[in-house]
Amino acid sequence: MKKAITIVNRQTGELMPETVMGDGALRFAYETFLGHCLSGLLFNSSGLSALMGWYYDRALSRRNIGALASIPGCNASEAEFPPEKYSSFNDFFTRRLKEGARPFELAADLLSSPADGRITVFEGLTGESPVPVKGAERTLNDLCCEKLTAPRLAAAVIRLAPVDYHRYHFPCECFQAKEPLKVKGKYHSVNPVALAKYPDLYVENTRQITALESELFGAFRFLEVGAFGVGSIVQSAAPGKHRKQDEKGYFKFGGSTIILIFDNDKIKWSPDLLENSAKGYETLIRCGETIAGAVKA
């Protein structure tokens, strides 16, 4: 019997099963011998994901919007427009929301979630720590394509599912000196089913890495990790000064992940997120919710 993915509802504190779009296909790809044999074709290049992205940009794909909108957690009523007003599936998938749907706590010393998703947080890491997934061997230095200089690091992994709002925002006021580093790679799913089989997939997958500087939170890295079906990672923001809650970019169709890496001495994760993560549970969060505070000098 397949094991359900269980997450913590932050609003109630209760455990809840996650509804996974395409669960059967996902488990075929990662939990069967034939799926394993086909994995190179499916995940090792951008070809199939690019083809899916092409289709979901076309008007014909509008017929798929209803299936996504009906999945629990999609909350199509929050969208800026009714589902029938969108010109393609990706137009709906990358939808903006109604004014006030994702309020940010604007206090400068509180870090907000940059996206909707399921979050896991870690503290007391180093650049040589394995990317924080059980069984991983590749390090945070490998993930960021550089040697991270802080002696202790803190990381947050935010997994977005297809039902989520797929635009992401700056979690605090910060400055961006350069364009993101674009790293070519594979296109594995980022679902826990895939992570159980390929725990180093964050390092293996295509991703973009942005170096940011915050007066209160110090230098940190903001990573967007692509995944199977992700047509593209689109950056909305250019280098320069960014306000908290400004839009940074968006993912086209597919499950995706955002990873934040901070100097551990500059940040303190919210206690409930630390507790849930220590128990091995992801916590369901929404863009704008407070996830950490700045450590006062």
N, C-alpha and C positions, 0 to 999 in steps of 0.2 A: 504493500500500500504506500502511495506516495505521501511524503511528509509535507504538510501545509506550511507556508511561510507565515510566521507569527511576528507581529510588531506591537509596540506599545502606543496606544492612543494617548497623546500628551494631555489632551483636554480632560480625560476621565481617569487616566492612570491604568486603564484596563488593557489586557492583552486582547488582540483581535487578529483574525486571519486576513491575509492580504489577497485581494482578487487580482489575479495576474492575467493580463491580456495575452492570448496565445500560449497559455500554460502548457497545453499538450505538445505544441511544436517545440517549445523551449526544452521540455523534458526529453523529447525524442532526440534533439540535437546533442544534449549533454549527458543523457543517462542511458543511451542505447549503443550497441556496438556499431550499427549502421550509421547512426548519427555521428559517432566518433570518426568513422571512416570518411564521412563527408565534411568534416569540420574544416579542412583546408580550403575547400571550395567556398564554404559558407563564411568563414571568419578571417582568412588570411589576407584578403585584399578588399579594396573598396568597391569592387565591381557590382556585387549583388546589392549592397547598401545604396550605391549610387543609382542603380536601376530603380530600386524602390523609391528613392527620393525623387527621381524624375517622374514616376507615375503619380506620387502623392502631390506633386506640384500642378498636375493637370486637372482640368474641370471634371473629367470623368471620375476622378477619385472622390468627388463630393458624396457619392453614394455610400462611402465608408464612414462618414462623419457620425451617422446615427448609431452605429455599433459602438464607437468610442464613447459618445455622449451618454449611452445607456449604462455604461459600466459604473458600479458604485465608486464614488470618490472623484468622478470627473467634474461634477458640479457645473454643468453647462450653463446654468442660470446665472453664474458669476461672470460669464463672458460679456465683452463689450457689446456684442450683437447676438441675435438668435442664431442657432446653428445653420438655418437655411440661408442666411445672408452671406456665408463665407464662400469664396470662389473655388476652393479646393480643400482637400483634406489637410494639407500643410498650413493653409491659411487659417483653418480652425485650430490646428494643433499648436500653432505659435500665437494664438489669440492673446490680445490684451484683455484686461479685466475691467469691470466697472470701477468707477472712482470709489475709493475707500474699501475695496475688497481685500486688500492686503496692507493694512496700516502698519507702519514702522514705529517702534519706540525710538523717538528721535534723540534721547539723551546720548551725548557724545561718548560717554564711557561705557555704554552697553553695545555689544556686538549683536547685530541682527542676522537671522538666517538669510542668505542671499537668494534662496529658492524654496519652493515646495519640495518635499521629499521625505526620506526616511534617514535619520541622522545617527551616526555612531561617532563618539568622540574619544580621544586618547590623549594622555599626558605623560610627561617624563620620557619622551622618545629622544633618539639622537639621529643624526644623518645616516648612521649605519644600521638603524633599526629596520627590520623588514617592513615593507608597506603593510599597514595594520590590518591584515587579513590572516586568519589562522592558516598556517602552512606556507605562507609566502616566504620567498628567499631574497627577492630583489628589494633594495633599500629605498628610503626616502630620497637619498642622493640620486639614485638611479631614476626615480620617478620625476625629479625636478631637473635632471640633466645638469646638475651642478653640485658642488660640495657646499652643503648648508653650514653656515658658520656658528649659529647659536649652539651652545653646549647642550641645551635641553630644548626639545621641541614639543609642540602640541599640535594635534591634527584633528580635523573633522572631515568625515566622509558623508556626503549627502547624495543618496541614490534617488534619482527621479524615475518614476514609472510613467508609462504612456498616458495615464489618466491625469497627470499633474499639469499645472500651469508651467510652461516650459521657457518662460523668460526668467532671467536671473539678474540680480542687482548687486550694487556695492554694499557690503555689510557695515561699513563705517566710512567716515570722511577719510579720504586718502589721496595720494598722488601717484600717478603712473608716468614713469619716465620714457618707456619704450613700448613698441608694439609687442603683443604676445609672441612667445616662441612657439612655432608650430612644429610638432613632432609627428612624423608619419608612423603608422603602426597598423595593428590588426583591428578587427571589428567584433570582438567577442561581446556577447550580452553582459551586462553588469548585474544581472539578477543573482541572488544568492545561490541558485541552482548552478549557474555558470562558475561563480567564485569557488564553490566547493570542488570543482574539477580543475579549475585554472586559477589558483590563488594569486598568481603574479600578473593577472590580466590588466590591472591598472597601468603597469609599466609597459606591457606589450601593446596596449591599445593606442590608437591615434589620440592625440591630446593637444591642448594649447595651454601655455603656462605664462601667467602675467605676474611680474614683480611689482608689488605695491608698497607704499610707505605711509604709515599712519603716525600722527603725533602721539597718540595714546597707546596704540597696539604695536608700534614698531614696524620693522620690515616684515612683510609676509608674502606668501605665494597663493595665488588663486588659480586653480587648475580646472579646466573643463575636459572631461574624458569622453570621447566619442564611443559609440557602441553599435551593435548590429542594428541596421535599419536607419541609423542617423544619417540623413542626407547631407547635413553640414552643420558646423558650429559657426554661428554668425556673431561677429563682434559689433555691437552698436556704438561703443564708446571709443574715442581716440585718446592717445596719451594726453595727460594734463591733470588738473585737479578735479576730483569727483566728490560730489556730496553723497552722504548716506542715502540710500534708496534709489539713486540714479540707476537707470537700466544699463547693465554691462553688455548683455547680449542675449542670444536665445539658441536653443537646439531645434532643428527641424526633426521630423518623425524619428522616434526610437527612444528606448530607455537610455538614460545618460547618468553621469555622475559629476558632482563638483567636489573638489578636495581643497580645503584651506589648511595652510601650514604656518604656524606662528612660533615665535620665541616663547617657550613655556613660561618664562619669568614675566611676560607681559600680559598674560591672559589667564582667566579662571573660568572653566566651563561651568554652566549651570548644574547644580547638584543632581537634579533628576536625570539629566542626560548622562552624567558620569555613572550614576547608579545603574541605569538601564544598560549602558554599554558594558559595564563590568559583568553584568549577567548574560551578556551575549545577545541583547535585544536592540534592534533599531527602534528609534522613536519617530513617530509620524509628526512632522512639523509643517508649518506654513511659512511662506516667505514673509519676512518682517518680524517674526517672533524673536524674542531675545534668547540667545544661546550662550552668551558669555559676558563677563565684565572685564574691564581693564584692571590690572594690578597697579595700585598706586605706588609710586616710588617712595 
